[in-house]
Every structure is written in C-alpha cells, then in structure tokens.
Amino acid sequence: MQQMPGRSRLWPNAVLGLIVSMAPASAGEAAPDPVKLTNLVRQDCGSCHGLTLKGGLGKPLTVEQLGPWDRDQLVHIILDGIPGTPMPPWRPLLTERDARWIADRLKQGNLP
Amino acid sequence: MMFAVRWLAALLWLAIPATGLAEGLRGTGNLGLVIERATGSVLIVDTGARQTIGRVEGLGDLSHASVVFSPDQRYGYLFGRDGGLTRIDLLTASIVGRFVQAGNSIGGAISDDGELIAVSNYEPGGVRVFDARTLALVADIPALGAEGKASKTVGLVDLPGRRFAFALYNAGEIWIADLSNAETPAVTRLTGVGKLPYDGNVTPDGRHYLAGLFGEDGVVHVDMWQSPLKAARILDRYGHGEEPLPVYKMPHLEGWAAIGDRLLLPAVGRHELIAVDTRSFAEAGRVATHGQPVFAVARPGGRHVWVNFAHPLNDTIDIVDTLTLKVIHRFAPGPAVLHMEFTPRGNEVWVSVRDADRVDIYDAATFAKKGQISAQKPSGIFFTARATRIGQ
C-alpha cells in the first residue's frame, strides 16, 4: 500500500468510488442488473432517445449532450421525469441504484 | 443454453438465400418486410407460406423504422431513425437506392401517384420530398412555426391530389403541402392547434386527419374536404382532470382502428381506448384495457381491434369486440410485443415479440397461433397491401 507511487492522486477517486458504491443506503435494493438495464436503456429509453441514444422525440443522451448535467441531476431526471415534457418518472420501475448505474454509464459513454 | 440457441439462430440465417427470389416469376401481393431494429436489417417475408424468404442488411439505425410501398408493390421505401431513406427491391432482396437525407428522421409517406417520397425529420426538422425512382431531392419544406423556430415533424401522411399532411411537434401546428408542382410546394398552415402533437393519421378515405396531443388532453381534427381548411379540437379534456399515468412509450396513431362510423384511439397516459363517432367527432365510448395502448389496429373488415401496450405491460395483447366495445380475449405472446400487422383480408395477424426474437402468426378469427418466424429484435411489420391504402 505504502509503495503505491500514485496513491495521492488515486485515493480521492478510490475513496469516492467506495463511498458511492456503499451509498445506496437503501438496504434491500437489489444490485443493478447490467444486462437488464442495458436492454431497458437501448430499447425502452431508445423509443424516444433513439436506439443509439443520438436522439429522437427526446434529446440525445450522448456524453456531449449530457455534459452540463451532473450525475445527481441525471438521477433526479430519470427517477422523477421532467414535468411538462414527455420524459416520464421511472421511479415506479427503477431503484435509485439502477438510476445511478444508468446515469454513470451515460455520463461516461460506456453503456455496454 | 442461450448460447446454443443463438448459434442455432445464426445457422438458420446462413441457410436463407439472399437472392433466391429472382428465379421464376412471382407476384408481391403476399410479401412484406419485418424490421430488425437492432441489427439494421429487414426480413422479406411471404405471408402465404408464413416464411422468411430473404434478408437485407446494412440499413443503419432502424429504431422506429417504417416502410411505404411503391404502387406496383415491388419496392419498399424504408425510413430509418438515422435519416436513411432506402429503396428495397422485394423480388431480388437487394438495396436499389439509399440516401442518408437528414440527421434524424421519424417516418415517411408516398404520394398518391407513387412519384414522390416525403420524409418527416426531427433533425434538422421539416419535411423533405424525393423522387421515388432516383431518390433525388425534389423539395425541402423547413418547418418554421409561427414563432420562427425550427420544429420536429410527426404524423406525416399522404392525401389525395399529391398532397401530404403533417404536424409540427414543437410549434403545435398542422401543415398541408400540395406538391402538384413539386418544385414549388403550396403549404397551408394551421397554427396554434394545441400543445405537442405527437402523431397524426388520416382516415382510410383520406378525409379526416387527426393529430393526438401530448401536452394536453385532446385531439385535433382537420376535415380535408372542407375549404378553407381549419383545425378543430375534439375530445377536449378527455381525462377530466385526472392525473395521467407516466407514459413510457408514446402511443401511435399509425394503423389506428377505423371501424364503420367509429375510430378507436389510444388515450395518452391512461389504460383505455376512446371511441370517436366519425360523423359528429364526439366521444362514443371507452374501452378499459390491460395497459396504456400503443397501437390499436382494426382487423380488415373491422370486427375486432387488436391492442398492444407500453412498457412495462408490453407482453400482452387485448382483442376488442367492436360491437360491444369490450375486451373479449387477452393473452401474452411474450416479452415486448411491439407491432401487429394483418394480412390484406384479415385472416391472419403477425405480431413482433421483440425480446423473444420472434414474430408470431395468429389466426385472426380463432386467435390460435398458426406459426412463427425467427427475427432479431423485430419491431415494425409492413405488408405490401399498404401500397393500395391512403395514408399508409
């Protein structure tokens, strides 16, 4: 551990990652299922945002397009929707952990 | 197990001849196209033999793809999400023209004389019109609403007299474009019709155009036989102040159910269909359904209407008796039922079951399953008989 040269640069991320992965305080929430969630994002979010997420009736969900929003804002939009627009609240169908997983994948542009 | 099934499916694909159709003579009246949305391909199917007879690949992003057919029913014009417009020869199972005409598009229509193809675009918005034979651009109709902003267009249909109708999603307008002189389209603009028209369609006689609104409870009606044209609101506040449910998939008016003097329309954010009397355009009843309807498609002849539903209740189909407006049969073909298409005279119906990678074929009178074909993430199903129908 002490020999790790890049530790000082790495640790904030590592610790943050740890906090984040523990943060789903909501005990009892099942761990996100990547296969199921990827299918949901591509197929069902895709009905408005496009299968490739480059947009449709809904806005593109590309890394550039999502730049101005931070992760928590995206989680909020996914779970509670945007009133007055067709973006529905997904809270009845997704857990907070699911929404965080989706927001991270979209922000990082690495949806499987 | 899944692995083995996939390999088997892959082997089956290899066994399908890509150009097995050219030998010998045949008609196209019992052919159709099935969209494979995730792989950018389409299947050519024979509805009489209940078989796949060809496959065409390299068609781009086919989420929400749709097809219209040439009057001779030989060519299908495929509208992809990525702006791709592709002319497919059903007899040779090949691409005979392809043009990526915009950044993001939503559907198209063919003129009554079969000479023009119009495409409805999200990006850059507006409608572009192409020569049906060469796919050369004939006319560009940017959809600048009354407020001067470019609008996405939806609900594009053909009308008699080389005309097209469509709705401006962002601007809340309905436009009717007359392309008698293709280079100089004459556009009639009906402004301020309502908030966020999400789709539109025309009755089979080409007379009544309806656009569904997302931003408010209501539907906009334009009687194309009247002059001057004007937009009227119908089914105003059909929710009567109830809070609508979250909508996880926009309903479609394409293939809507026109039966005698009634139309059955999906209610937005509600588990019901609304019946509309096509003489008065007043509400004529409601049908309680399993979920939020996406498509309500009448069996040719109009005896029944088949209804599928939005996520997460999208494994089920309701069949509605059009005399009693009651659901008489409910069944679950499988995960993600996306589309239903009847054979021309309505004896059978093909159902795409996306997440089972399958298209099921049912007897439309007994509701018994007659067969199935394999397809990769199938969505829209389009049979060539559409070539003979106004608005399709």
Contacts between the chains, C-beta under 8 A, distances in Angstrom:
chain1	res1	chain2	res2	distance
A	39	B	355	7.4
A	42	B	38	7.6
A	43	B	336	7.0
A	43	B	354	6.9
A	43	B	355	7.7
A	43	B	377	7.7
A	44	B	248	6.5
A	44	B	249	7.3
A	44	B	311	4.9
A	46	B	63	5.4
A	47	B	63	7.3
A	47	B	64	7.0
A	47	B	249	5.2
A	47	B	250	7.1
A	48	B	250	7.0
A	50	B	61	6.7
A	50	B	63	5.6
A	50	B	64	8.0
A	50	B	81	5.6
A	50	B	104	7.2
A	51	B	37	6.3
A	51	B	38	6.6
A	51	B	61	5.7
A	51	B	62	7.6
A	51	B	63	3.5
A	51	B	81	6.7
A	52	B	61	5.3
A	52	B	63	7.6
A	52	B	81	7.8
A	52	B	82	7.6
A	54	B	61	7.6
A	54	B	82	7.5
A	54	B	104	6.8
A	55	B	104	5.8
A	55	B	122	7.0
A	55	B	123	6.9
A	56	B	63	7.3
A	56	B	64	6.6
A	56	B	81	6.5
A	56	B	104	6.6
A	56	B	106	7.1
A	56	B	122	6.2
A	57	B	106	7.6
A	57	B	122	7.0
A	57	B	152	7.0
A	57	B	154	7.7
A	57	B	169	7.1
A	57	B	198	7.2
A	57	B	250	6.7
A	81	B	246	6.6
A	84	B	215	7.6
A	86	B	196	7.4
A	86	B	198	7.4
A	86	B	214	5.7
A	86	B	247	6.5
A	86	B	250	6.7
A	88	B	246	3.5
A	88	B	247	5.4
A	88	B	248	5.7
A	89	B	246	5.3
A	90	B	246	7.7
A	90	B	248	7.9
A	92	B	246	6.9
A	93	B	248	7.6
A	93	B	311	7.9
A	93	B	312	5.9
